[in-house]
Amino acid sequence: GFAGGEGRPKSEGNRTLFENAEVGVAHSIVHFANGSTSEAVLSFMRFKDGQIISMETGATPLSDDYKLVGQD
């Protein structure tokens, strides 16, 4: 999720693709309150003592007619 108020981005299709005691990889679709192009976001996290100690993200803009796999 995201910190903030009413104008914060909203995510859907949040999935954990891989996780162990050291690292995690997650994917989601993010929609922005200002109506800009939604993005597919991939996150890589490093863990230490059960806490996230670093995170890197990459985002790809989506076309207006995208659909999540399994949605009609």
C-alpha positions as CSV (number, residue, x, y, z in Angstrom):
1,G,0.0,0.0,0.0
2,F,0.9,3.7,0.0
3,A,1.1,6.3,2.7
4,G,-1.0,9.5,2.2
5,G,-4.5,10.7,2.0
6,E,-7.3,10.8,-0.6
7,G,-4.9,11.5,-3.5
8,R,-2.7,8.5,-2.9
9,P,-2.1,5.9,-5.6
10,K,-4.3,2.8,-5.5
11,S,-3.0,-0.7,-6.3
12,E,-4.7,-3.9,-7.5
13,G,-3.6,-7.4,-8.3
14,N,-1.0,-7.4,-5.5
15,R,1.0,-10.6,-5.8
16,T,4.1,-11.9,-4.0
17,L,6.0,-13.8,-6.7
18,F,8.9,-15.0,-4.4
19,E,9.8,-14.7,-0.8
20,N,12.3,-16.3,1.6
21,A,14.1,-15.1,4.7
22,E,16.5,-12.9,2.7
23,V,14.6,-11.4,-0.3
24,G,11.1,-10.9,-1.7
25,V,9.7,-10.1,-5.2
26,A,6.2,-8.6,-5.6
27,H,4.1,-7.3,-8.5
28,S,1.1,-5.0,-8.7
29,I,-0.8,-2.6,-10.9
30,V,-0.9,1.0,-9.7
31,H,-3.5,3.7,-10.5
32,F,-2.8,7.4,-9.8
33,A,-5.3,9.9,-8.5
34,N,-4.4,12.5,-11.1
35,G,-5.6,10.1,-13.9
36,S,-2.1,9.6,-15.4
37,T,-1.3,6.3,-17.1
38,S,-1.5,3.3,-14.7
39,E,1.7,1.3,-14.2
40,A,2.8,-2.3,-13.6
41,V,5.2,-2.2,-10.7
42,L,7.8,-4.9,-9.8
43,S,9.4,-4.6,-6.3
44,F,12.6,-6.3,-5.0
45,M,13.0,-6.3,-1.2
46,R,15.9,-7.3,1.0
47,F,15.0,-8.6,4.5
48,K,17.0,-8.6,7.7
49,D,15.6,-9.9,11.0
50,G,12.1,-10.0,9.5
51,Q,12.2,-6.3,8.4
52,I,12.6,-4.8,4.9
53,I,16.0,-3.1,4.9
54,S,16.0,-2.0,1.2
55,M,13.6,-2.0,-1.7
56,E,14.0,-1.3,-5.4
57,T,11.1,-0.9,-7.9
58,G,10.7,-0.8,-11.6
59,A,7.5,0.5,-13.4
60,T,6.1,0.1,-16.9
61,P,3.3,2.3,-18.2
62,L,0.2,0.3,-19.3
63,S,-2.0,0.9,-22.2
64,D,-5.6,2.2,-21.5
65,D,-7.1,-1.1,-22.5
66,Y,-4.9,-3.5,-20.4
67,K,-6.6,-6.4,-18.5
68,L,-5.2,-8.5,-15.7
69,V,-4.8,-12.2,-16.6
70,G,-8.0,-14.0,-15.8
71,Q,-10.2,-10.9,-16.1
72,D,-12.7,-10.6,-18.9
